[in-house]
């Protein structure tokens, strides 16, 4: 809980700093948005293989700080679920370390994060009714929930086990995105796009394993 509170305070401090910068001499615009959209996650375990994609969900606040006509610093605060399935050989703590057999366990990870993206968004001038954008930057994710289902030889042996103590608190990822925005009126716009979030840190706290998760988000947002 202390880690979560620290994360929220850090985000608020960052937002306050940028708000002050936004209200400075340049008089740049700030846009606040709401988002709610599905995620399609998958895993990349070193000691096994991925088993397709799993659907999750993301929702929360977004903010764009425009520092030039076609450029903005984009951040946010969302609750993001990244699910994924894998087949891994003898994963702890499910496999008996004294058993020499190599057994393939089916694992489903159900992980929830507070996500704070730090990205740059590049926009075109208006083309017809649309403004197109590209986006890249860093994803900073802080784990607030972790559960797992486990099966062996097609038989489920564990369901919804709490694995928070087996999951790393911090996750970092590379964000690449693109999409379009169109105005509903002079103060409201809708954004639709795709984001690829490529996790590059280990999500497992087990020193004998390395597992990374990734997702594609179908982005839907309303800015005010």
Rosetta blueprint (number, residue, H / E / L):
1 X L
2 X H
3 X H
4 X H
5 X H
6 X H
7 X H
8 X H
9 X H
10 X H
11 X H
12 X H
13 X H
14 X H
15 X H
16 X H
17 X H
18 X H
19 X H
20 X H
21 X H
22 X H
23 X L
24 X L
25 X L
26 X L
27 X L
28 X L
29 X L
30 X E
31 X E
32 X E
33 X E
34 X E
35 X E
36 X E
37 X E
38 X E
39 X E
40 X E
41 X E
42 X E
43 X E
44 X E
45 X E
46 X L
47 X L
48 X E
49 X E
50 X E
51 X E
52 X E
53 X E
54 X E
55 X E
56 X E
57 X E
58 X E
59 X E
60 X E
61 X E
62 X E
63 X E
64 X E
65 X E
66 X E
67 X E
68 X E
69 X L
70 X L
71 X E
72 X E
73 X E
74 X E
75 X E
76 X E
77 X E
78 X E
79 X E
80 X E
81 X E
82 X E
83 X E
84 X E
85 X E
86 X E
87 X E
88 X E
89 X E
90 X L
91 X L
92 X L
93 X L
94 X L
95 X L
96 X L
97 X L
98 X L
99 X L
100 X L
101 X L
102 X L
103 X L
104 X E
105 X E
106 X E
107 X E
108 X E
109 X E
110 X E
111 X E
112 X E
113 X E
114 X E
115 X E
116 X E
117 X E
118 X E
119 X E
120 X E
121 X E
122 X E
123 X E
124 X L
125 X L
126 X L
127 X E
128 X L
129 X L
130 X E
131 X E
132 X E
133 X E
134 X E
135 X E
136 X E
137 X E
138 X E
139 X E
140 X E
141 X E
142 X E
143 X E
144 X E
145 X E
146 X E
147 X E
148 X E
149 X E
150 X E
151 X E
152 X E
153 X L
154 X L
155 X E
156 X E
157 X E
158 X E
159 X E
160 X E
161 X E
162 X E
163 X L
164 X H
165 X H
166 X H
167 X E
168 X L
169 X L
170 X E
171 X E
172 X E
173 X E
174 X E
175 X E
176 X E
177 X E
178 X E
179 X E
180 X E
181 X E
182 X E
183 X E
184 X L
185 X L
186 X L
187 X L
188 X L
189 X E
190 X E
191 X E
192 X E
193 X E
194 X E
195 X E
196 X E
197 X E
198 X E
199 X E
200 X L
201 X L
202 X L
203 X L
204 X E
205 X L
206 X L
207 X L
208 X L
209 X L
210 X L
211 X E
212 X E
213 X E
214 X E
215 X E
216 X E
217 X E
218 X E
219 X E
220 X E
221 X E
222 X E
223 X E
224 X L
